[in-house]
Amino acid sequence: MKPRTIVITGASRGIGKELVHQLAEYSGHRILALSRNVDRMETEFEDLENVSCHAFDLSRDDVKEQTEKILSTVKTVDILINNAGYLVNKPFSEITHNDFITSYKINVTGVMETVQGALPKMNDAHIVNISSVGGYQGSVKFPGLTAYSTSKAALCSFTELFAEEFKESDIAMNCLCLGAAQTEMLEAAFPGYQAPVSAAEMAEFIADFSLNAKKWMRGKIIPVSLSTP
Ligand SMILES: NC(=O)c1ccc[n+]([C@@H]2O[C@H](COP(=O)([O-])OP(=O)(O)OC[C@H]3O[C@@H](n4cnc5c(N)ncnc54)[C@H](OP(=O)(O)O)[C@@H]3O)[C@@H](O)[C@H]2O)c1
């Protein structure tokens, strides 16, 4: 396998944590694991020599600068998986200004600024945005998820716009709209619901897609779900 430098946001738990474990299995890959909770990541990945853990907060105003600083330790980035996400589950009338701003910062503008910070390190790269079926046009929608699902829809739109602007380059961006996988976030969105897919199973698909799909597609928005939600 070709050794790659892979950046994964939201690596402290859920799908991101599983992605780190699976992609680190090939020792040729170098994995940069990003989230706010460095202690948790360092404990989780302490046996993995090809993983480094970095503090990263998408809710701050300096996401581009944080990204540049973290990536100053590497020559190139081959794969960026924008996996971190934030979910508010509240009736529409009760969603606060801060809920809207935080959702859009973490799920949209923070992702765009992460990409801006990573671009100088990218020549031949695949960027994979992790959206949700809730943000996929025409999908079944659920009450309480307005702030979250509209922000995930914006992430889909960003994917198409980026692909157009970078179509002459060797930097591809695609977007996966995930269905339910058993994580803390799913429990917050659908309390008590048992997903048919584990975080590890979902990570298996995303890892394979991140490594291989650049050859086949760019600017694509792909639903990854057999269930509702
Ligand atoms: N699970 C599902 O059923 C499902 C369905 C559709 C889409 N998705 C999407 O899949 C992705 C992973 O979800 P998950 O279910 O694994 O979620 P999760 O278990 O809640 O994990 C979310 C991750 O995002 C990180 N994060 C949250 N706020 C952050 C911030 N301000 N700055 C940096 N990192 C932050 C968290 O790390 P820290 O708290 O340590 O910072 C954590 O590692 C998300 O984008 C989610 O929207 C999940």
PDBQT file of the ligand as one rigid body, heavy atoms in Angstrom, charges set to zero:
ROOT
HETATM    1  N1  LIG A 301     -23.282   8.607  14.433  1.00  0.00    +0.000 N 
HETATM    2  C1  LIG A 301     -24.193   8.815  13.504  1.00  0.00    +0.000 C 
HETATM    3  O1  LIG A 301     -25.225   8.136  13.449  1.00  0.00    +0.000 OA
HETATM    4  C2  LIG A 301     -23.965   9.871  12.455  1.00  0.00    +0.000 A 
HETATM    5  C3  LIG A 301     -24.935  10.021  11.456  1.00  0.00    +0.000 A 
HETATM    6  C4  LIG A 301     -24.745  10.980  10.485  1.00  0.00    +0.000 A 
HETATM    7  C5  LIG A 301     -23.606  11.749  10.495  1.00  0.00    +0.000 A 
HETATM    8  N2  LIG A 301     -22.682  11.592  11.472  1.00  0.00    +0.000 N 
HETATM    9  C6  LIG A 301     -21.485  12.452  11.440  1.00  0.00    +0.000 C 
HETATM   10  O2  LIG A 301     -20.333  11.653  11.642  1.00  0.00    +0.000 OA
HETATM   11  C7  LIG A 301     -19.313  12.427  12.284  1.00  0.00    +0.000 C 
HETATM   12  C8  LIG A 301     -18.822  11.678  13.514  1.00  0.00    +0.000 C 
HETATM   13  O3  LIG A 301     -19.919  11.535  14.396  1.00  0.00    +0.000 OA
HETATM   14  P1  LIG A 301     -19.934  10.612  15.704  1.00  0.00    +0.000 P 
HETATM   15  O4  LIG A 301     -21.273  10.018  15.759  1.00  0.00    +0.000 OA
HETATM   16  O5  LIG A 301     -18.727   9.770  15.750  1.00  0.00    +0.000 OA
HETATM   17  O6  LIG A 301     -19.887  11.772  16.816  1.00  0.00    +0.000 OA
HETATM   18  P2  LIG A 301     -19.365  11.810  18.322  1.00  0.00    +0.000 P 
HETATM   19  O7  LIG A 301     -19.195  10.448  18.862  1.00  0.00    +0.000 OA
HETATM   20  O8  LIG A 301     -20.235  12.788  19.019  1.00  0.00    +0.000 OA
HETATM   21  O9  LIG A 301     -17.906  12.468  18.128  1.00  0.00    +0.000 OA
HETATM   22  C9  LIG A 301     -17.802  13.777  17.663  1.00  0.00    +0.000 C 
HETATM   23  C10 LIG A 301     -16.344  14.141  17.524  1.00  0.00    +0.000 C 
HETATM   24  O10 LIG A 301     -16.270  15.523  17.101  1.00  0.00    +0.000 OA
HETATM   25  C11 LIG A 301     -15.357  16.194  17.952  1.00  0.00    +0.000 C 
HETATM   26  N3  LIG A 301     -15.745  17.596  18.159  1.00  0.00    +0.000 N 
HETATM   27  C12 LIG A 301     -16.906  18.062  18.658  1.00  0.00    +0.000 A 
HETATM   28  N4  LIG A 301     -16.851  19.392  18.802  1.00  0.00    +0.000 NA
HETATM   29  C13 LIG A 301     -15.620  19.765  18.372  1.00  0.00    +0.000 A 
HETATM   30  C14 LIG A 301     -14.947  21.015  18.288  1.00  0.00    +0.000 A 
HETATM   31  N5  LIG A 301     -15.496  22.161  18.710  1.00  0.00    +0.000 N 
HETATM   32  N6  LIG A 301     -13.687  21.036  17.794  1.00  0.00    +0.000 NA
HETATM   33  C15 LIG A 301     -13.080  19.897  17.391  1.00  0.00    +0.000 A 
HETATM   34  N7  LIG A 301     -13.655  18.672  17.460  1.00  0.00    +0.000 NA
HETATM   35  C16 LIG A 301     -14.912  18.626  17.950  1.00  0.00    +0.000 A 
HETATM   36  C17 LIG A 301     -15.408  15.451  19.275  1.00  0.00    +0.000 C 
HETATM   37  O11 LIG A 301     -14.153  15.583  19.942  1.00  0.00    +0.000 OA
HETATM   38  P3  LIG A 301     -13.893  16.478  21.247  1.00  0.00    +0.000 P 
HETATM   39  O12 LIG A 301     -15.166  16.570  22.029  1.00  0.00    +0.000 OA
HETATM   40  O13 LIG A 301     -12.777  15.759  21.933  1.00  0.00    +0.000 OA
HETATM   41  O14 LIG A 301     -13.422  17.784  20.686  1.00  0.00    +0.000 OA
HETATM   42  C18 LIG A 301     -15.581  14.002  18.814  1.00  0.00    +0.000 C 
HETATM   43  O15 LIG A 301     -14.334  13.405  18.582  1.00  0.00    +0.000 OA
HETATM   44  C19 LIG A 301     -19.966  13.784  12.621  1.00  0.00    +0.000 C 
HETATM   45  O16 LIG A 301     -19.619  14.741  11.655  1.00  0.00    +0.000 OA
HETATM   46  C20 LIG A 301     -21.450  13.485  12.554  1.00  0.00    +0.000 C 
HETATM   47  O17 LIG A 301     -22.210  14.627  12.262  1.00  0.00    +0.000 OA
HETATM   48  C21 LIG A 301     -22.839  10.677  12.470  1.00  0.00    +0.000 A 
ENDROOT
TORSDOF 0
